[in-house]
Amino acid sequence: MRVAIRVRPGATRTRVGGTYGTALVVKVAARAVGGKATEAALAAVAAALGVRRREIRLVSGAMSRDKVVEVDGDVAELTRRIDELRGS
């Protein structure tokens, strides 16, 4: 399943939750240098969704705050967790 995320680098702590438009917000402590914020965001999303890091792939947005990721897993369970994280 594909999920749109909005990465906010330089946060005081890493956190997943809330929305920016239709995207899931991922705040990461890592700075946006050398792909560190992107990698931290992918790891944070994996942890928040209860999947392994290797089950998440970046589809688009490598150099952007707006990204699309592909998540492998049970679609119904992933949808439920994403809705909880968005506050829906």
NUMARDO-401374 format. One record per atom (N, C-alpha, C, CB): residue in three letters; atom name; residue number from 1; x, z negated, y negated. Coordinates in steps of 0.02 Angstrom, whole numbers. Glycine has a CB too. Layout:
BEGIN
{tilum ALA,CA,NUM,{X,Z,Y}}
...
***
This chain:
BEGIN
{tilum MET,N,1,{42,0,58}}
{tilum MET,CA,1,{0,0,0}}
{tilum MET,C,1,{45,0,-62}}
{tilum MET,CB,1,{-48,-61,0}}
{tilum ARG,N,2,{25,36,-112}}
{tilum ARG,CA,2,{64,40,-175}}
{tilum ARG,C,2,{37,-10,-226}}
{tilum ARG,CB,2,{62,111,-203}}
{tilum VAL,N,3,{84,-42,-260}}
{tilum VAL,CA,3,{66,-92,-310}}
{tilum VAL,C,3,{105,-78,-374}}
{tilum VAL,CB,3,{80,-164,-283}}
{tilum ALA,N,4,{71,-77,-430}}
{tilum ALA,CA,4,{104,-70,-495}}
{tilum ALA,C,4,{125,-139,-518}}
{tilum ALA,CB,4,{57,-35,-548}}
{tilum ILE,N,5,{188,-144,-540}}
{tilum ILE,CA,5,{212,-208,-567}}
{tilum ILE,C,5,{243,-197,-636}}
{tilum ILE,CB,5,{264,-238,-519}}
{tilum ARG,N,6,{242,-250,-675}}
{tilum ARG,CA,6,{273,-250,-741}}
{tilum ARG,C,6,{325,-305,-739}}
{tilum ARG,CB,6,{219,-262,-800}}
{tilum VAL,N,7,{389,-287,-747}}
{tilum VAL,CA,7,{443,-335,-742}}
{tilum VAL,C,7,{461,-360,-812}}
{tilum VAL,CB,7,{505,-303,-709}}
{tilum ARG,N,8,{468,-426,-817}}
{tilum ARG,CA,8,{490,-457,-879}}
{tilum ARG,C,8,{555,-495,-865}}
{tilum ARG,CB,8,{434,-506,-907}}
{tilum PRO,N,9,{611,-462,-878}}
{tilum PRO,CA,9,{676,-494,-865}}
{tilum PRO,C,9,{693,-548,-916}}
{tilum PRO,CB,9,{731,-442,-863}}
{tilum GLY,N,10,{739,-592,-897}}
{tilum GLY,CA,10,{762,-643,-944}}
{tilum GLY,C,10,{716,-703,-951}}
{tilum GLY,CB,10,{772,-613,-1010}}
{tilum ALA,N,11,{671,-713,-903}}
{tilum ALA,CA,11,{626,-771,-905}}
{tilum ALA,C,11,{665,-835,-888}}
{tilum ALA,CB,11,{566,-761,-857}}
{tilum THR,N,12,{637,-892,-905}}
{tilum THR,CA,12,{671,-954,-888}}
{tilum THR,C,12,{670,-967,-813}}
{tilum THR,CB,12,{639,-1013,-924}}
{tilum ARG,N,13,{618,-942,-779}}
{tilum ARG,CA,13,{615,-948,-706}}
{tilum ARG,C,13,{578,-888,-677}}
{tilum ARG,CB,13,{581,-1014,-684}}
{tilum THR,N,14,{590,-874,-615}}
{tilum THR,CA,14,{558,-817,-582}}
{tilum THR,C,14,{487,-837,-561}}
{tilum THR,CB,14,{599,-794,-521}}
{tilum ARG,N,15,{439,-793,-577}}
{tilum ARG,CA,15,{369,-808,-563}}
{tilum ARG,C,15,{330,-743,-557}}
{tilum ARG,CB,15,{338,-853,-619}}
{tilum VAL,N,16,{282,-742,-511}}
{tilum VAL,CA,16,{238,-683,-503}}
{tilum VAL,C,16,{167,-706,-517}}
{tilum VAL,CB,16,{244,-653,-431}}
{tilum GLY,N,17,{134,-671,-562}}
{tilum GLY,CA,17,{65,-688,-577}}
{tilum GLY,C,17,{42,-661,-644}}
{tilum GLY,CB,17,{55,-763,-575}}
{tilum GLY,N,18,{-21,-648,-649}}
{tilum GLY,CA,18,{-50,-621,-711}}
{tilum GLY,C,18,{-51,-545,-709}}
{tilum GLY,CB,18,{-11,-645,-771}}
{tilum THR,N,19,{-78,-517,-762}}
{tilum THR,CA,19,{-82,-444,-766}}
{tilum THR,C,19,{-59,-419,-833}}
{tilum THR,CB,19,{-154,-421,-753}}
{tilum TYR,N,20,{-37,-357,-832}}
{tilum TYR,CA,20,{-21,-319,-893}}
{tilum TYR,C,20,{-56,-252,-882}}
{tilum TYR,CB,20,{59,-312,-905}}
{tilum GLY,N,21,{-113,-243,-913}}
{tilum GLY,CA,21,{-155,-185,-896}}
{tilum GLY,C,21,{-180,-194,-825}}
{tilum GLY,CB,21,{-115,-117,-904}}
{tilum THR,N,22,{-161,-148,-781}}
{tilum THR,CA,22,{-180,-155,-711}}
{tilum THR,C,22,{-121,-176,-667}}
{tilum THR,CB,22,{-209,-88,-684}}
{tilum ALA,N,23,{-63,-186,-699}}
{tilum ALA,CA,23,{-3,-203,-661}}
{tilum ALA,C,23,{4,-279,-651}}
{tilum ALA,CB,23,{59,-177,-698}}
{tilum LEU,N,24,{32,-297,-595}}
{tilum LEU,CA,24,{48,-367,-579}}
{tilum LEU,C,24,{112,-385,-616}}
{tilum LEU,CB,24,{57,-378,-502}}
{tilum VAL,N,25,{112,-441,-652}}
{tilum VAL,CA,25,{170,-462,-692}}
{tilum VAL,C,25,{219,-501,-648}}
{tilum VAL,CB,25,{147,-506,-753}}
{tilum VAL,N,26,{283,-482,-654}}
{tilum VAL,CA,26,{337,-516,-618}}
{tilum VAL,C,26,{389,-537,-669}}
{tilum VAL,CB,26,{368,-470,-562}}
{tilum LYS,N,27,{395,-602,-681}}
{tilum LYS,CA,27,{445,-628,-727}}
{tilum LYS,C,27,{506,-648,-686}}
{tilum LYS,CB,27,{418,-688,-769}}
{tilum VAL,N,28,{565,-625,-707}}
{tilum VAL,CA,28,{626,-641,-670}}
{tilum VAL,C,28,{678,-668,-718}}
{tilum VAL,CB,28,{653,-579,-633}}
{tilum ALA,N,29,{719,-713,-693}}
{tilum ALA,CA,29,{773,-742,-733}}
{tilum ALA,C,29,{830,-693,-743}}
{tilum ALA,CB,29,{799,-806,-700}}
{tilum ALA,N,30,{838,-647,-697}}
{tilum ALA,CA,30,{893,-598,-701}}
{tilum ALA,C,30,{885,-553,-762}}
{tilum ALA,CB,30,{896,-556,-637}}
{tilum ARG,N,31,{941,-534,-791}}
{tilum ARG,CA,31,{941,-487,-847}}
{tilum ARG,C,31,{935,-416,-822}}
{tilum ARG,CB,31,{1005,-496,-890}}
{tilum ALA,N,32,{914,-371,-865}}
{tilum ALA,CA,32,{905,-301,-847}}
{tilum ALA,C,32,{972,-264,-853}}
{tilum ALA,CB,32,{852,-268,-893}}
{tilum VAL,N,33,{1019,-283,-812}}
{tilum VAL,CA,33,{1086,-252,-812}}
{tilum VAL,C,33,{1104,-235,-741}}
{tilum VAL,CB,33,{1139,-300,-844}}
{tilum GLY,N,34,{1122,-173,-729}}
{tilum GLY,CA,34,{1144,-152,-663}}
{tilum GLY,C,34,{1093,-158,-608}}
{tilum GLY,CB,34,{1204,-190,-645}}
{tilum GLY,N,35,{1030,-155,-624}}
{tilum GLY,CA,35,{977,-159,-573}}
{tilum GLY,C,35,{963,-229,-548}}
{tilum GLY,CB,35,{996,-116,-516}}
{tilum LYS,N,36,{993,-280,-579}}
{tilum LYS,CA,36,{984,-349,-555}}
{tilum LYS,C,36,{912,-372,-564}}
{tilum LYS,CB,36,{1031,-396,-592}}
{tilum ALA,N,37,{880,-354,-620}}
{tilum ALA,CA,37,{811,-375,-631}}
{tilum ALA,C,37,{764,-341,-582}}
{tilum ALA,CB,37,{790,-358,-703}}
{tilum THR,N,38,{778,-278,-566}}
{tilum THR,CA,38,{736,-242,-518}}
{tilum THR,C,38,{742,-274,-449}}
{tilum THR,CB,38,{757,-168,-514}}
{tilum GLU,N,39,{802,-288,-427}}
{tilum GLU,CA,39,{811,-319,-361}}
{tilum GLU,C,39,{779,-388,-359}}
{tilum GLU,CB,39,{886,-324,-344}}
{tilum ALA,N,40,{787,-427,-413}}
{tilum ALA,CA,40,{756,-493,-416}}
{tilum ALA,C,40,{679,-487,-414}}
{tilum ALA,CB,40,{778,-530,-480}}
{tilum ALA,N,41,{652,-436,-448}}
{tilum ALA,CA,41,{580,-426,-448}}
{tilum ALA,C,41,{554,-408,-379}}
{tilum ALA,CB,41,{561,-371,-498}}
{tilum LEU,N,42,{590,-365,-343}}
{tilum LEU,CA,42,{569,-346,-276}}
{tilum LEU,C,42,{570,-406,-229}}
{tilum LEU,CB,42,{614,-289,-249}}
{tilum ALA,N,43,{622,-447,-235}}
{tilum ALA,CA,43,{626,-508,-194}}
{tilum ALA,C,43,{570,-557,-211}}
{tilum ALA,CB,43,{695,-541,-203}}
{tilum ALA,N,44,{554,-563,-275}}
{tilum ALA,CA,44,{501,-609,-296}}
{tilum ALA,C,44,{433,-585,-271}}
{tilum ALA,CB,44,{500,-615,-372}}
{tilum VAL,N,45,{421,-520,-275}}
{tilum VAL,CA,45,{357,-493,-250}}
{tilum VAL,C,45,{352,-504,-175}}
{tilum VAL,CB,45,{351,-418,-267}}
{tilum ALA,N,46,{405,-492,-139}}
{tilum ALA,CA,46,{405,-502,-66}}
{tilum ALA,C,46,{387,-575,-50}}
{tilum ALA,CB,46,{474,-484,-36}}
{tilum ALA,N,47,{419,-622,-84}}
{tilum ALA,CA,47,{406,-693,-72}}
{tilum ALA,C,47,{333,-710,-89}}
{tilum ALA,CB,47,{454,-736,-113}}
{tilum ALA,N,48,{309,-684,-145}}
{tilum ALA,CA,48,{240,-700,-166}}
{tilum ALA,C,48,{188,-671,-118}}
{tilum ALA,CB,48,{228,-673,-236}}
{tilum LEU,N,49,{204,-614,-88}}
{tilum LEU,CA,49,{156,-582,-42}}
{tilum LEU,C,49,{166,-604,30}}
{tilum LEU,CB,49,{163,-508,-46}}
{tilum GLY,N,50,{219,-642,43}}
{tilum GLY,CA,50,{231,-667,111}}
{tilum GLY,C,50,{257,-614,158}}
{tilum GLY,CB,50,{168,-696,138}}
{tilum VAL,N,51,{295,-566,131}}
{tilum VAL,CA,51,{325,-515,174}}
{tilum VAL,C,51,{401,-517,166}}
{tilum VAL,CB,51,{297,-444,156}}
{tilum ARG,N,52,{437,-485,211}}
{tilum ARG,CA,52,{509,-481,206}}
{tilum ARG,C,52,{529,-432,151}}
{tilum ARG,CB,52,{541,-461,273}}
{tilum ARG,N,53,{586,-444,121}}
{tilum ARG,CA,53,{611,-400,68}}
{tilum ARG,C,53,{616,-328,91}}
{tilum ARG,CB,53,{679,-424,43}}
{tilum ARG,N,54,{635,-317,153}}
{tilum ARG,CA,54,{643,-249,178}}
{tilum ARG,C,54,{576,-212,186}}
{tilum ARG,CB,54,{680,-250,245}}
{tilum GLU,N,55,{521,-247,180}}
{tilum GLU,CA,55,{455,-216,185}}
{tilum GLU,C,55,{429,-193,117}}
{tilum GLU,CB,55,{406,-265,216}}
{tilum ILE,N,56,{471,-199,66}}
{tilum ILE,CA,56,{453,-175,-1}}
{tilum ILE,C,56,{504,-124,-24}}
{tilum ILE,CB,56,{450,-235,-52}}
{tilum ARG,N,57,{478,-67,-48}}
{tilum ARG,CA,57,{521,-13,-73}}
{tilum ARG,C,57,{499,7,-143}}
{tilum ARG,CB,57,{519,49,-26}}
{tilum LEU,N,58,{548,21,-184}}
{tilum LEU,CA,58,{535,45,-251}}
{tilum LEU,C,58,{517,119,-247}}
{tilum LEU,CB,58,{597,33,-298}}
{tilum VAL,N,59,{459,137,-274}}
{tilum VAL,CA,59,{435,206,-273}}
{tilum VAL,C,59,{454,241,-338}}
{tilum VAL,CB,59,{359,209,-262}}
{tilum SER,N,60,{443,206,-394}}
{tilum SER,CA,60,{461,235,-459}}
{tilum SER,C,60,{475,180,-509}}
{tilum SER,CB,60,{405,281,-485}}
{tilum GLY,N,61,{512,198,-562}}
{tilum GLY,CA,61,{525,151,-616}}
{tilum GLY,C,61,{590,112,-611}}
{tilum GLY,CB,61,{470,104,-620}}
{tilum ALA,N,62,{641,141,-580}}
{tilum ALA,CA,62,{704,106,-570}}
{tilum ALA,C,62,{734,80,-636}}
{tilum ALA,CB,62,{754,151,-536}}
{tilum MET,N,63,{726,117,-690}}
{tilum MET,CA,63,{755,98,-754}}
{tilum MET,C,63,{702,78,-805}}
{tilum MET,CB,63,{798,155,-782}}
{tilum SER,N,64,{644,61,-782}}
{tilum SER,CA,64,{588,45,-826}}
{tilum SER,C,64,{560,-24,-809}}
{tilum SER,CB,64,{532,99,-820}}
{tilum ARG,N,65,{526,-54,-857}}
{tilum ARG,CA,65,{492,-117,-842}}
{tilum ARG,C,65,{430,-106,-799}}
{tilum ARG,CB,65,{472,-153,-908}}
{tilum ASP,N,66,{401,-47,-805}}
{tilum ASP,CA,66,{342,-29,-765}}
{tilum ASP,C,66,{366,5,-702}}
{tilum ASP,CB,66,{293,17,-805}}
{tilum LYS,N,67,{348,-24,-644}}
{tilum LYS,CA,67,{372,2,-580}}
{tilum LYS,C,67,{313,8,-532}}
{tilum LYS,CB,67,{426,-44,-550}}
{tilum VAL,N,68,{323,49,-481}}
{tilum VAL,CA,68,{275,54,-426}}
{tilum VAL,C,68,{314,39,-363}}
{tilum VAL,CB,68,{240,124,-423}}
{tilum VAL,N,69,{287,-7,-322}}
{tilum VAL,CA,69,{320,-24,-259}}
{tilum VAL,C,69,{272,-10,-201}}
{tilum VAL,CB,69,{341,-99,-259}}
{tilum GLU,N,70,{302,5,-145}}
{tilum GLU,CA,70,{265,16,-83}}
{tilum GLU,C,70,{276,-45,-39}}
{tilum GLU,CB,70,{288,83,-45}}
{tilum VAL,N,71,{221,-76,-16}}
{tilum VAL,CA,71,{226,-137,24}}
{tilum VAL,C,71,{196,-122,93}}
{tilum VAL,CB,71,{188,-196,-10}}
{tilum ASP,N,72,{235,-136,145}}
{tilum ASP,CA,72,{211,-129,214}}
{tilum ASP,C,72,{177,-193,235}}
{tilum ASP,CB,72,{268,-110,262}}
{tilum GLY,N,73,{122,-187,270}}
{tilum GLY,CA,73,{87,-247,295}}
{tilum GLY,C,73,{13,-234,300}}
{tilum GLY,CB,73,{101,-306,250}}
{tilum ASP,N,74,{-23,-287,318}}
{tilum ASP,CA,74,{-95,-285,325}}
{tilum ASP,C,74,{-127,-276,256}}
{tilum ASP,CB,74,{-122,-349,360}}
{tilum VAL,N,75,{-160,-220,246}}
{tilum VAL,CA,75,{-187,-203,180}}
{tilum VAL,C,75,{-238,-255,156}}
{tilum VAL,CB,75,{-221,-134,182}}
{tilum ALA,N,76,{-281,-279,199}}
{tilum ALA,CA,76,{-331,-328,179}}
{tilum ALA,C,76,{-298,-393,156}}
{tilum ALA,CB,76,{-379,-343,237}}
{tilum GLU,N,77,{-248,-416,192}}
{tilum GLU,CA,77,{-213,-478,173}}
{tilum GLU,C,77,{-173,-468,109}}
{tilum GLU,CB,77,{-166,-500,230}}
{tilum LEU,N,78,{-139,-411,102}}
{tilum LEU,CA,78,{-101,-397,41}}
{tilum LEU,C,78,{-147,-394,-19}}
{tilum LEU,CB,78,{-62,-331,49}}
{tilum THR,N,79,{-204,-361,-11}}
{tilum THR,CA,79,{-253,-356,-66}}
{tilum THR,C,79,{-277,-424,-87}}
{tilum THR,CB,79,{-312,-312,-45}}
{tilum ARG,N,80,{-291,-467,-39}}
{tilum ARG,CA,80,{-314,-535,-54}}
{tilum ARG,C,80,{-262,-574,-94}}
{tilum ARG,CB,80,{-331,-573,11}}
{tilum ARG,N,81,{-199,-569,-72}}
{tilum ARG,CA,81,{-145,-606,-106}}
{tilum ARG,C,81,{-132,-579,-176}}
{tilum ARG,CB,81,{-80,-602,-65}}
{tilum ILE,N,82,{-135,-513,-183}}
{tilum ILE,CA,82,{-125,-482,-249}}
{tilum ILE,C,82,{-181,-503,-296}}
{tilum ILE,CB,82,{-122,-405,-243}}
{tilum ASP,N,83,{-243,-504,-272}}
{tilum ASP,CA,83,{-299,-526,-314}}
{tilum ASP,C,83,{-290,-599,-336}}
{tilum ASP,CB,83,{-365,-518,-276}}
{tilum GLU,N,84,{-265,-642,-291}}
{tilum GLU,CA,84,{-251,-711,-310}}
{tilum GLU,C,84,{-197,-715,-363}}
{tilum GLU,CB,84,{-231,-752,-248}}
{tilum LEU,N,85,{-144,-676,-355}}
{tilum LEU,CA,85,{-89,-676,-404}}
{tilum LEU,C,85,{-112,-650,-472}}
{tilum LEU,CB,85,{-31,-635,-378}}
{tilum ARG,N,86,{-156,-602,-471}}
{tilum ARG,CA,86,{-181,-575,-534}}
{tilum ARG,C,86,{-230,-622,-568}}
{tilum ARG,CB,86,{-215,-508,-523}}
{tilum GLY,N,87,{-256,-670,-530}}
{tilum GLY,CA,87,{-305,-717,-558}}
{tilum GLY,C,87,{-375,-690,-554}}
{tilum GLY,CB,87,{-288,-732,-630}}
{tilum SER,N,88,{-386,-642,-509}}
{tilum SER,CA,88,{-453,-612,-502}}
{tilum SER,C,88,{-498,-655,-460}}
{tilum SER,CB,88,{-449,-542,-472}}
***
